[in-house]
Amino acid sequence: MENEKNLFQIELEDIAKSHLKETARWARFLAITGIVGIGLLVVFGIGSAVYNASSSTTTNDDGDTYAAIAGGIVGSLVVAALYFFPCLFLLRFSNKMDRALLSDDASLLSESLRNLKITFRYMGVLTIIMLGFFALGMIGALTSN
Amino acid sequence: MDQNQNSSLFSMNLDAQNSYTLRSTASWAKVLGVASIILAALFILLGIMVQQTMNNYESGFRTYRSSGLSASGIGAMGLAMYVIMGLIYGISGVFALNAGNKINAGLKTNNMETLNAGFAGARNFFALWAILMIISLLLIFIVLMGTMG
């Protein structure tokens, strides 16, 4: 019975734990700076839109200005929403990994790895979408020439 | 009893569930790695295209020579920018691909050394992006100080 259990178990060595700990540290740094960056993006995005709106009312600009302002706000919110989730998953990964390594808790390790998987999946899908837009842009540029 | 307690205190096991999660994490890391490497190649290709396009406009830009800008200069700057972007994505893609491949191989063969190398690859991936983040923050700080001062 014990042998059967050991077949599906690999004991993590100290070096593996040390790599995981360092990974969690860098990931936490990235997640926190990312979340702060997203906050700043939203604040500056909305701030600049409000500033533009207040200056455009004094000069009696047309509706295009308001559309541009709304576009600016929506754009910054969309970018913020897109980058918020990988940061959140990365933060969860690092927090849970730290706790798992401290307490040698396999269930926390599992949850932590699940969050890392979600982060990689999210970033992978986002990169593929970016790749698609990039390829479309390049095809468009080539055909227009 | 004591020995059991000691071993549970100082060791952590990857059970079947953890192995499965780690394997799917590795697969997605590979996807990210391959996509990043393709993106890197496209960035470099785009840089070359921008440089060639700007070189074609050389005659039109002659009037702006007084400002110190030439079309070929702008094209070279564009190429350098896209090559840097391409290198960043390329290197991070290689790290992610390396991590994915080695974690998968380590789990398949139960080889701890390969698994460790995979974890090191994941660490390198996050360390690269974190260092780039630090550099970007420093650049933003320098620009802000420049505009204020």
Chai-1 contact restraints between the chains, C-beta under 6 A:
chainA,res_idxA,chainB,res_idxB,connection_type,confidence,min_distance_angstrom,max_distance_angstrom,comment,restraint_id
A,F8,B,A16,contact,1.0,0.0,6.0,A-B,restraint_1
A,Q9,B,N13,contact,1.0,0.0,6.0,A-B,restraint_2
A,Q9,B,D15,contact,1.0,0.0,6.0,A-B,restraint_3
A,I10,B,L14,contact,1.0,0.0,6.0,A-B,restraint_4
A,I10,B,N110,contact,1.0,0.0,6.0,A-B,restraint_5
A,E11,B,S11,contact,1.0,0.0,6.0,A-B,restraint_6
A,E11,B,N13,contact,1.0,0.0,6.0,A-B,restraint_7
A,L12,B,M12,contact,1.0,0.0,6.0,A-B,restraint_8
A,E13,B,M112,contact,1.0,0.0,6.0,A-B,restraint_9
A,I15,B,N116,contact,1.0,0.0,6.0,A-B,restraint_10
A,A16,B,N116,contact,1.0,0.0,6.0,A-B,restraint_11
A,A16,B,F119,contact,1.0,0.0,6.0,A-B,restraint_12
A,H19,B,F119,contact,1.0,0.0,6.0,A-B,restraint_13
A,H19,B,A120,contact,1.0,0.0,6.0,A-B,restraint_14
A,H19,B,R123,contact,1.0,0.0,6.0,A-B,restraint_15
A,L20,B,F119,contact,1.0,0.0,6.0,A-B,restraint_16
A,E22,B,R123,contact,1.0,0.0,6.0,A-B,restraint_17
A,T23,B,A122,contact,1.0,0.0,6.0,A-B,restraint_18
A,T23,B,R123,contact,1.0,0.0,6.0,A-B,restraint_19
A,T23,B,F126,contact,1.0,0.0,6.0,A-B,restraint_20
A,W26,B,F126,contact,1.0,0.0,6.0,A-B,restraint_21
A,W26,B,A127,contact,1.0,0.0,6.0,A-B,restraint_22
A,W26,B,A130,contact,1.0,0.0,6.0,A-B,restraint_23
A,A27,B,F126,contact,1.0,0.0,6.0,A-B,restraint_24
A,F29,B,A130,contact,1.0,0.0,6.0,A-B,restraint_25
A,L30,B,W129,contact,1.0,0.0,6.0,A-B,restraint_26
A,L30,B,A130,contact,1.0,0.0,6.0,A-B,restraint_27
A,T33,B,M133,contact,1.0,0.0,6.0,A-B,restraint_28
A,D104,B,M12,contact,1.0,0.0,6.0,A-B,restraint_29
A,A106,B,D15,contact,1.0,0.0,6.0,A-B,restraint_30
A,L109,B,N18,contact,1.0,0.0,6.0,A-B,restraint_31
A,S110,B,Q17,contact,1.0,0.0,6.0,A-B,restraint_32
A,S110,B,N18,contact,1.0,0.0,6.0,A-B,restraint_33
A,S110,B,T21,contact,1.0,0.0,6.0,A-B,restraint_34
A,L113,B,T21,contact,1.0,0.0,6.0,A-B,restraint_35
A,L113,B,L22,contact,1.0,0.0,6.0,A-B,restraint_36
A,L113,B,T25,contact,1.0,0.0,6.0,A-B,restraint_37
A,R114,B,T21,contact,1.0,0.0,6.0,A-B,restraint_38
A,L116,B,T25,contact,1.0,0.0,6.0,A-B,restraint_39
A,K117,B,S24,contact,1.0,0.0,6.0,A-B,restraint_40
A,K117,B,T25,contact,1.0,0.0,6.0,A-B,restraint_41
A,K117,B,W28,contact,1.0,0.0,6.0,A-B,restraint_42
A,F120,B,T25,contact,1.0,0.0,6.0,A-B,restraint_43
A,F120,B,W28,contact,1.0,0.0,6.0,A-B,restraint_44
A,F120,B,A29,contact,1.0,0.0,6.0,A-B,restraint_45
A,F120,B,L32,contact,1.0,0.0,6.0,A-B,restraint_46
A,R121,B,W28,contact,1.0,0.0,6.0,A-B,restraint_47
A,M123,B,L32,contact,1.0,0.0,6.0,A-B,restraint_48
A,G124,B,W28,contact,1.0,0.0,6.0,A-B,restraint_49
A,G124,B,V31,contact,1.0,0.0,6.0,A-B,restraint_50
A,G124,B,L32,contact,1.0,0.0,6.0,A-B,restraint_51
A,G124,B,A35,contact,1.0,0.0,6.0,A-B,restraint_52
A,T127,B,A35,contact,1.0,0.0,6.0,A-B,restraint_53
A,T127,B,S36,contact,1.0,0.0,6.0,A-B,restraint_54
A,I128,B,A35,contact,1.0,0.0,6.0,A-B,restraint_55
A,L131,B,A35,contact,1.0,0.0,6.0,A-B,restraint_56
A,L131,B,L39,contact,1.0,0.0,6.0,A-B,restraint_57
A,F134,B,L42,contact,1.0,0.0,6.0,A-B,restraint_58
